[in-house]
Amino acid sequence: MPFKKGQPTANPRGREKIYNLPHPWNRKYSRAQSQAKYRKEEWAFTAESWYAMWVNSGKMEYIGKHSHCYCMVRKDEVEAWGPHNCIIVTRRMHLKKVMYENCHNLPKTNWKDEHGV
């Protein structure tokens, strides 16, 4: 479809939205789902349930890669990523737990609900 001068388009890039989420969260959900698929992990979230989990946590503006930010982790590593099996924790707590278990050669322990926000 050629663009015509002076006619507005629904999306400037010409792509339709796949999920019905606000702008940055559309991409974040897609990235999280793709990462789970790449690691061959099951995904049980819908776009709305994933977004609702972040909204209910109250930490939406602090999602990120830095130690003071928040991330989503699975309580049980065997089960799928889903609202029944995920909690939101600080990235610092996640890194501290992983490093402690790896450095001391301890078996991996599951996350508990009291660790989440």
N, C-alpha and C positions, 0 to 999 in steps of 0.2 A: 504494500500500500504506500504510494508516494505521499509525502507531506506536502500540503498546500500552504502557501504563505498566508498568514493571517488567520488560519484556522487552529484553534487550540486542540490539543490532543489530551486524552484522559491520562496518559502516562508519557512523560517526555522520552523515556527510553524505548517505548513501544512494547513493553512487556506487561502482561496482566499480573496482578497480585495473586499468588497462590493461596495464601492464608489470609484470613480476615483479622489481622492484628495491626496495631499502629506501626508506623514506619520502621523504627529501628528494631522492634521486637519481631517483625516479620523475618528479618535476616538472621537474628539471633536464634530463633526457633529452628529455622532451616539449617543453620550451622550445627546446632546441637544434635539434630536428628541425623545429619550426614556424618558427624563424628562417631555416633553410636553405630551406624551402618558400617563405617570403615573399620571399627574395632570388632565387628561381628557380634555386637550386643543387641539384644532385642529392645524394641521401642514400643511402649504402650501408651505414650502421651498423645493426646490430640492437641492441636494448636491452642485451643481455648483452655484446656485443663493445665497445660504448661504455663500459659500466661497468667492464669488465675493463681497458680502456686506462687509465682513471683509477686503478684499484686498482694496476696494475703501475707507474704513475709514482711512487706513494708521496706524491703531493701532493694527495690528496683533500680534506683539510681546508683547503687554501689556494686553492680555486677561488673566483673573485670578480671584481669590477670595479675594484679598487684596484691601484695600480702594483706593490705587493709581492705580489700574487696571481698565479695561473697561469691560462692559457687554452689552448684547443686551436686550432691553425692548420693549414691545408692546405699541404703541401709544394708542390703544383702547383695553381694556381688554376683550371685548366681541368677537372681530374678531380673526381670526386665526393668528398664527405665520407665517408671510410671508414678502416678500420684500416690499409690499405696506403698511405694518402696523408696521414695526419695525425700531428702531433707535439704535445707539450705544452711550451709555453715560458712564461717569465715575461711578465707583461703589460707590464712595463717594456721588455723587449727588443722585444716586438711594436710598442709605440708608438714606440720609438726608430727602428726600421727603417722604419716607415711614414712618420714625419715626415721622416727624412733623404731618402727617395726623393721625397717630395712637395715639399719645400722646394728641393731641388736639381734638380728636373725630370729625374730619372733614370728609366730604365725599371724596372719592377718586377722584382725578382729572386725566384727561388723559395727556399723554406726548405730547409735540408739537415738530415740526421739529427743532425749534431753540435750543432745549435742546441738540440735538445730535451733534456729531463731524462731 
